[in-house]
Amino acid sequence: MVAAADTFRAAAVEQLEIWANRVGCDIVKKEEGADPASVVYEAIKKAKEESVDVLICDTAGRLHNKKYLMDELEKIQRVIEKELPESSKEALLVIDRNNRTKCDRTSKSI
């Protein structure tokens, strides 16, 4: 299952939905501008109800100097920890080669 928690970038949910459909994966999504943590919460709820083994939460990109984005990421993490305290978790950081310097600083912040 995939949680489309990148509610900021235009077409992000639609792009993820295309990939989820291609691989036959359920997707949990809300409207553009929705609270990303609420998307993750709803996805966790649905994953529990359906006994899903793997939940991937896709979020918007982060910049270390944008406090509100980092705060949003922390909120998502709190939701995950509260709802799935015993589950194993893994964070994947995708780095855009064109922004390597910014990514170095951002990865240290995350």
C-alpha positions in Angstrom: 0.0 0.0 0.0 1.1 3.5 -0.7 0.3 6.7 1.1 0.3 9.8 -1.2 1.4 12.3 1.5 3.0 14.7 -1.0 0.0 17.0 -1.1 2.0 20.0 -1.9 3.5 19.4 -5.4 1.1 19.7 -8.3 0.4 16.3 -9.9 2.4 14.4 -7.2 -0.6 12.3 -6.2 -1.6 11.6 -9.8 1.9 10.4 -10.6 2.0 8.1 -7.6 -1.4 6.8 -8.5 -0.3 5.9 -12.0 2.6 3.9 -10.5 0.4 2.3 -7.9 -2.0 1.2 -10.6 0.8 -0.2 -12.7 2.0 -2.5 -9.9 -1.5 -3.3 -8.6 -1.0 -1.5 -5.3 -3.6 0.2 -3.2 -3.2 3.9 -2.7 -4.5 6.2 0.0 -4.8 9.8 -1.0 -6.6 13.1 -0.2 -7.0 16.4 -2.0 -4.1 18.7 -2.9 -3.2 20.8 0.1 -4.4 18.3 2.7 -2.4 17.7 5.8 0.2 15.0 4.9 0.2 13.5 8.4 -3.6 12.9 8.0 -2.9 11.0 4.8 -0.4 8.9 6.6 -2.8 8.3 9.5 -5.6 7.2 7.2 -3.2 4.9 5.3 -2.0 3.3 8.5 -5.6 2.8 9.6 -6.5 1.1 6.3 -3.3 -0.9 6.3 -4.2 -2.3 9.7 -7.8 -3.1 8.7 -6.6 -4.9 5.6 -3.5 -6.6 7.2 -1.1 -5.0 4.8 2.5 -6.1 5.2 4.2 -3.0 3.7 3.1 0.7 3.7 5.2 3.2 1.7 4.6 6.8 2.7 5.6 9.2 -0.1 6.1 12.8 1.2 7.1 16.1 -0.4 10.7 17.1 -0.8 12.4 18.8 2.1 14.8 21.7 2.4 16.8 22.0 5.7 16.2 25.7 5.8 12.4 25.5 5.5 11.4 24.9 9.1 7.7 24.3 8.4 8.6 21.5 6.0 10.9 19.9 8.6 8.2 20.3 11.3 5.7 18.6 8.9 8.1 15.7 8.5 8.4 15.4 12.3 4.6 15.4 12.6 4.4 12.5 10.1 7.1 10.6 12.1 5.1 11.1 15.3 1.9 9.7 13.7 3.9 6.7 12.5 5.5 6.1 15.9 2.2 6.4 17.7 0.2 4.2 15.4 2.9 1.6 14.6 5.3 1.6 17.6 6.4 -2.0 17.1 6.8 -2.0 13.3 10.1 -1.9 11.5 10.6 1.4 9.7 12.9 2.5 7.0 13.5 6.0 5.6 14.6 6.5 2.0 16.1 9.8 0.9 16.0 10.5 -2.8 18.7 13.0 -3.8 18.4 15.1 -6.9 21.9 15.3 -8.4 21.4 18.9 -9.5 20.9 20.0 -5.9 23.7 18.0 -4.3 25.0 20.7 -1.9 21.5 21.5 -0.6 20.8 17.7 -0.2 24.0 17.2 1.8 22.7 19.8 4.4 19.1 18.5 4.2 20.1 14.9 4.8 22.0 15.9 7.9 18.9 17.7 9.2 16.7 14.7 8.6 
